[in-house]
Amino acid sequence: MSNIQQLQNKIAPVREQLVHHPIYKSIQTLEQLRIFSENHVFAVWDFMSLLKDLQRKLTCTEVPWLPKGNANTRYLINEIVIGEESDVDENGVRMSHFELYLAAMHQMGADRVVIDGFIQQLRRGNSVEDALQKAGVEEGTQKFVQQTFSFIATQKPHVTASVFTFGREDLIPAMFLAFINEWGGDELLRVAKYRYYLERHIEVDGDHHSQLAMQMVEELCGNDPQKWEEATEAALKALQSRVAFWDAVHEQLLTVAAV
């Protein structure tokens, strides 16, 4: 059994718990989808931070330019960056997946005050932790983002790559999209961009990019048992962090349903 298969086997129980989390079936109304998106947008944002951290560590982003690392790994991360940072919306307009998500939130009438305030705090030079607090981000969402940045702080590319690959890339199940597709009338029009985002996420992130990302983990861990152990531990922690995040958002959704 390959190292990558061993890693996947070890994280499989937590991954299954996450893919079948009750949060997906709890989103029955447009208002609940709005609340979900107001939290989930932070996962879309910090995913980009994981990606850019990998690009910074695995490729040369300074001037003067010098060859850095393995050319195969450089190719893998650069191709993923192109797809995530400069994809197209449903009209062929170039934008990042984060910007596409913001546009989808606007169309569905979700509240962008917190995420916009968070980005504004970062632009002012505040740390991620300070920006989360000053913007008034929900506690469960704050903890999730802080965990992501603790992985980045390890300064270990194989750790960040494992989190990126196994903790983030393909975790929105197709059943979530299938449920939204059942909506009709004005609700369906309000979530048109969100449907496109999900479709794009499943098509690009869950298929092509996930294969590229697994190759990247294999390149970075090589035949080093310690790196594989660290990559496995990081993937498990990332999945557990997402479960806790979903638990917190799920509680918000149940509160709305009870009102």
C-alpha positions in Angstrom: 0.0 0.0 0.0 1.4 3.4 -1.0 2.0 6.2 1.6 -0.8 8.3 0.1 -3.2 5.4 0.5 -2.2 4.8 4.1 -2.8 8.5 4.8 -6.2 8.3 3.2 -7.2 5.2 5.2 -6.2 6.8 8.5 -8.3 10.0 7.9 -11.3 8.1 6.3 -13.5 7.9 9.4 -13.3 11.6 10.2 -13.7 12.5 6.5 -16.9 10.4 6.3 -18.2 12.1 9.5 -17.6 15.4 7.8 -19.1 14.6 4.4 -22.2 13.3 6.1 -22.5 16.1 8.6 -26.1 17.0 9.4 -25.4 20.6 8.4 -26.2 19.9 4.8 -29.7 18.6 5.4 -30.3 21.5 7.8 -30.2 24.1 5.1 -33.9 24.1 4.1 -34.5 27.8 3.4 -32.8 30.7 1.7 -32.3 32.4 5.1 -30.4 29.4 6.4 -28.2 29.3 3.3 -27.4 33.0 3.9 -26.3 32.2 7.4 -24.2 29.2 6.2 -22.5 31.4 3.6 -21.7 34.2 6.0 -19.6 31.7 7.9 -18.4 29.5 5.1 -16.9 32.5 3.2 -14.1 32.5 5.8 -13.2 29.0 4.9 -13.1 30.1 1.2 -10.8 33.0 2.2 -8.4 31.1 4.4 -8.2 28.3 1.7 -6.6 31.0 -0.5 -4.2 31.8 2.3 -3.1 28.1 2.4 -2.7 28.2 -1.4 -0.6 31.3 -1.4 1.6 30.1 1.4 2.4 27.0 -0.6 3.2 29.1 -3.7 5.5 31.3 -1.6 7.3 28.3 -0.1 7.5 26.1 -3.2 8.2 28.7 -6.0 10.3 31.8 -6.3 8.2 34.9 -5.7 11.1 37.3 -5.3 13.2 39.5 -7.6 15.8 38.7 -8.8 14.3 35.3 -9.7 16.1 32.1 -9.0 15.1 28.5 -9.5 13.6 27.1 -6.4 12.6 23.6 -5.4 11.3 20.8 -7.6 10.0 21.8 -11.1 7.2 19.3 -10.9 6.0 20.8 -7.6 6.3 24.3 -9.0 4.1 23.3 -11.9 1.5 21.7 -9.6 1.1 24.6 -7.3 1.2 27.2 -10.0 -1.6 25.4 -12.0 -3.8 25.3 -8.9 -3.1 29.0 -8.2 -4.3 29.9 -11.7 -7.5 28.0 -11.3 -8.3 29.4 -7.8 -7.1 33.0 -8.1 -8.2 33.7 -11.7 -11.1 31.5 -12.7 -14.2 32.7 -14.5 -17.7 33.4 -13.4 -20.8 32.2 -15.2 -20.3 35.1 -17.7 -16.6 34.5 -18.4 -15.4 37.3 -16.2 -12.0 36.6 -14.5 -12.1 36.5 -10.7 -10.9 34.4 -7.8 -13.2 31.8 -6.2 -13.3 34.0 -3.1 -14.6 37.0 -5.2 -17.0 34.7 -6.9 -18.3 33.6 -3.5 -18.8 37.2 -2.4 -20.7 37.9 -5.6 -22.9 34.9 -4.8 -23.5 36.2 -1.3 -24.6 39.6 -2.6 -27.0 38.0 -5.1 -28.7 35.8 -2.4 -28.9 38.8 0.0 -26.5 37.4 2.6 -24.9 39.8 5.1 -21.4 40.7 4.0 -20.7 43.2 6.8 -18.5 40.9 8.8 -16.4 39.4 6.0 -16.0 42.9 4.4 -15.1 44.3 7.7 -12.5 41.5 8.2 -10.9 42.2 4.9 -10.8 45.9 5.7 -9.1 45.2 9.0 -6.4 43.1 7.1 -5.9 45.9 4.6 -5.2 48.2 7.5 -2.4 46.0 8.6 -4.0 44.1 11.5 -3.1 40.5 12.2 -5.5 37.8 11.3 -6.4 37.2 14.9 -7.0 40.9 15.6 -9.0 41.3 12.4 -11.2 38.3 13.3 -12.0 39.9 16.7 -12.5 43.5 15.5 -14.8 42.4 12.7 -17.0 40.5 15.2 -16.6 37.0 13.5 -18.5 34.2 15.2 -16.4 32.3 17.7 -16.6 28.9 15.9 -15.5 30.5 12.7 -12.7 32.3 14.4 -11.4 29.0 15.9 -11.4 27.4 12.4 -9.4 30.2 10.8 -7.0 30.3 13.7 -6.4 26.5 13.3 -5.7 27.0 9.6 -3.1 29.7 10.3 -1.5 27.4 13.0 -0.7 25.0 10.2 0.8 27.8 8.1 2.9 28.8 11.1 4.7 25.4 11.1 6.6 26.6 8.1 6.5 23.0 6.8 5.3 22.8 3.2 4.4 19.1 3.5 2.1 19.9 6.5 0.4 22.8 4.7 0.1 20.8 1.5 -1.6 17.9 3.4 -4.1 20.3 5.0 -4.8 21.9 1.7 -5.3 18.5 0.0 -7.1 16.3 2.5 -8.7 18.9 4.8 -10.1 21.3 2.3 -10.2 20.5 -1.4 -13.2 18.1 -2.0 -15.4 18.3 1.1 -18.6 19.9 -0.2 -20.7 16.9 -1.1 -22.7 16.8 -4.4 -25.9 16.2 -2.4 -25.7 19.8 -1.1 -25.8 21.0 -4.7 -28.6 18.5 -5.6 -30.7 19.9 -2.8 -30.3 23.5 -3.9 -31.2 22.5 -7.5 -34.6 21.5 -6.2 -35.5 25.0 -5.3 -37.6 26.9 -7.7 -39.0 30.4 -8.5 -37.4 33.5 -7.0 -35.2 31.4 -4.6 -33.6 29.6 -7.5 -32.8 32.9 -9.2 -31.3 34.3 -5.9 -28.9 31.4 -5.7 -27.8 31.2 -9.3 -24.3 32.4 -8.7 -24.0 30.2 -5.6 -25.0 27.1 -7.7 -22.4 28.1 -10.2 -19.8 28.3 -7.4 -20.7 24.9 -6.1 -20.6 23.4 -9.6 -17.3 24.9 -10.3 -15.9 23.8 -6.9 -17.0 20.2 -7.5 -15.7 20.2 -11.1 -12.4 21.9 -10.6 -11.4 21.6 -6.9 -12.9 18.1 -6.3 -11.5 16.5 -9.4 -8.6 18.0 -11.3 -7.1 20.1 -8.5 -7.4 17.3 -5.9 -5.3 15.0 -8.1 -2.7 17.7 -8.6 -2.7 18.3 -4.8 -2.1 14.6 -4.0 0.8 14.6 -6.4 2.2 17.6 -4.6 2.0 15.9 -1.2 3.8 12.8 -2.6 6.5 15.1 -4.0 7.0 16.9 -0.7 6.9 13.9 1.6 8.9 11.6 -0.6 10.2 8.6 1.3 10.5 10.4 4.6 8.4 8.5 7.3 8.4 11.5 9.6 7.0 13.8 6.9 4.3 11.3 6.2 3.5 11.0 9.9 3.3 14.8 10.2 1.2 15.1 7.0 -1.3 12.5 8.3 -1.6 14.2 11.7 -2.1 17.6 10.1 -4.8 16.2 7.8 -6.6 14.6 10.8 -6.5 17.9 12.7 -7.8 19.9 9.7 -10.7 17.5 9.3 -11.5 17.6 13.0 -11.3 21.4 12.9 -13.9 21.5 10.0 -16.2 19.2 12.0 -16.1 21.6 14.9 -16.7 24.5 12.5 -19.7 22.7 11.0 -21.0 21.9 14.5 -20.9 25.6 15.4 -22.6 26.8 12.2 -25.2 23.9 12.5 -26.1 25.3 15.9 -26.8 28.7 14.3 -29.0 27.1 11.7 -31.0 25.2 14.3 -31.6 28.4 16.2 -33.0 30.1 13.0 -35.2 27.1 12.3 -36.6 27.2 15.9 -37.7 30.9 15.6 
